[in-house]
Amino acid sequence: PASQCYHVRREIQQERNQQQRDIQEKNRQLEDKNEQLRLKIIENEQLQESVRDLRESDNHHREQLHLKNIEIQQLQENNRDLRESDNHHREQLHLKNIEIQQLQENNRDLRESD
């Protein structure tokens, strides 16, 4: 009976020891898992920061593009205005040339009549 009691106690102690080892192993696995998750969180935060930076850069480029488009529109309007003005001046010049030709013809006619 005493040796049987010893064996039972020893068996119980071995079971407890095994349970303790199992718990320690499970804890180690959970700590590993936690470390992996912690690293994933850091990676995720870095990716979010990169996305924020890219969005900011994208917005800046969109704004720059918008300003360039406004500038282009203004230049196109200026070109149209300059073309209109140029056409008007050409027309005026053409009319002046016609006037000059008529005056020259009148001068010739006057000289010939003298």
Backbone torsions as a table, in degrees:
resi	resn	phi	psi	omega
1	PRO	NA	-43.2	-179.3
2	ALA	-65.3	-40.9	179.4
3	SER	-70.5	-33.5	177.3
4	GLN	-66.3	-41.1	178.1
5	CYS	-61.9	-41.9	179.0
6	TYR	-61.5	-45.1	-179.6
7	HIS	-63.5	-39.4	179.3
8	VAL	-65.0	-45.2	178.6
9	ARG	-62.2	-41.3	-179.8
10	ARG	-64.4	-42.4	177.8
11	GLU	-61.6	-45.8	178.8
12	ILE	-61.0	-42.6	179.8
13	GLN	-64.1	-41.3	178.5
14	GLN	-63.6	-40.7	177.5
15	GLU	-62.2	-45.6	178.7
16	ARG	-61.6	-43.3	179.1
17	ASN	-61.2	-43.1	179.1
18	GLN	-64.2	-43.4	177.2
19	GLN	-60.0	-41.3	179.8
20	GLN	-63.4	-43.9	178.4
21	ARG	-63.7	-41.9	178.2
22	ASP	-61.1	-43.7	179.4
23	ILE	-63.8	-43.4	179.2
24	GLN	-62.9	-41.9	178.0
25	GLU	-63.3	-44.5	178.7
26	LYS	-61.1	-43.0	177.9
27	ASN	-61.4	-43.4	178.7
28	ARG	-61.2	-44.0	178.3
29	GLN	-61.9	-41.7	178.7
30	LEU	-65.6	-38.8	177.1
31	GLU	-64.1	-41.2	176.5
32	ASP	-60.7	-45.6	-179.9
33	LYS	-60.8	-44.0	178.5
34	ASN	-60.6	-42.1	179.5
35	GLU	-63.8	-42.9	177.3
36	GLN	-60.9	-43.2	179.3
37	LEU	-65.0	-40.2	178.8
38	ARG	-61.0	-43.3	178.6
39	LEU	-65.7	-38.9	177.5
40	LYS	-63.3	-40.6	179.3
41	ILE	-62.4	-44.2	179.0
42	ILE	-62.0	-44.8	178.8
43	GLU	-60.9	-43.5	179.1
44	ASN	-62.2	-42.6	178.9
45	GLU	-63.6	-39.7	178.5
46	GLN	-65.1	-40.3	178.6
47	LEU	-64.7	-41.5	178.3
48	GLN	-62.4	-40.0	177.9
49	GLU	-62.9	-42.0	178.1
50	SER	-62.5	-42.5	179.2
51	VAL	-62.8	-42.7	177.8
52	ARG	-60.3	-44.8	179.7
53	ASP	-62.3	-42.7	179.8
54	LEU	-64.6	-40.7	177.9
55	ARG	-62.4	-43.6	179.8
56	GLU	-61.3	-45.9	179.1
57	SER	-63.0	-43.0	179.1
58	ASP	-60.8	-45.1	178.6
59	ASN	-61.8	-41.5	178.9
60	HIS	-61.7	-44.6	-179.7
61	HIS	-66.2	-37.4	176.8
62	ARG	-62.3	-42.3	179.1
63	GLU	-62.5	-44.6	178.2
64	GLN	-61.5	-42.5	179.4
65	LEU	-62.9	-42.4	178.4
66	HIS	-59.6	-45.7	179.5
67	LEU	-63.8	-39.7	177.9
68	LYS	-63.8	-40.1	178.5
69	ASN	-63.8	-39.9	176.4
70	ILE	-62.1	-44.0	179.1
71	GLU	-60.7	-43.3	179.1
72	ILE	-62.1	-43.6	178.5
73	GLN	-60.5	-42.2	179.3
74	GLN	-64.0	-41.7	178.8
75	LEU	-64.7	-39.0	178.1
76	GLN	-64.1	-41.2	177.4
77	GLU	-63.3	-43.0	177.6
78	ASN	-60.3	-43.0	178.5
79	ASN	-60.6	-44.6	178.1
80	ARG	-59.5	-46.2	180.0
81	ASP	-61.0	-43.6	-179.8
82	LEU	-64.6	-40.0	178.1
83	ARG	-62.8	-44.3	178.9
84	GLU	-60.6	-45.8	179.8
85	SER	-62.7	-43.1	179.2
86	ASP	-61.2	-45.1	178.6
87	ASN	-61.3	-41.8	178.9
88	HIS	-61.8	-45.4	-179.5
89	HIS	-65.5	-37.5	176.8
90	ARG	-62.1	-42.8	179.0
91	GLU	-62.5	-44.4	178.1
92	GLN	-61.5	-42.7	179.2
93	LEU	-63.1	-42.9	178.4
94	HIS	-59.0	-46.1	178.8
95	LEU	-62.9	-39.9	178.1
96	LYS	-64.0	-39.8	178.7
97	ASN	-64.0	-41.4	176.8
98	ILE	-61.5	-42.8	178.7
99	GLU	-61.3	-43.5	179.0
100	ILE	-62.3	-43.9	178.9
101	GLN	-60.4	-42.1	179.5
102	GLN	-64.8	-41.5	178.6
103	LEU	-63.7	-41.1	178.2
104	GLN	-63.2	-42.0	177.8
105	GLU	-62.8	-42.6	178.0
106	ASN	-60.9	-42.9	178.4
107	ASN	-60.0	-45.6	178.6
108	ARG	-59.7	-46.2	-178.8
109	ASP	-62.3	-40.3	-179.9
110	LEU	-65.2	-42.2	179.3
111	ARG	-64.4	-40.3	-178.5
112	GLU	-69.0	-32.7	179.6
113	SER	-75.0	-21.5	178.6
114	ASP	-73.3	NA	NA
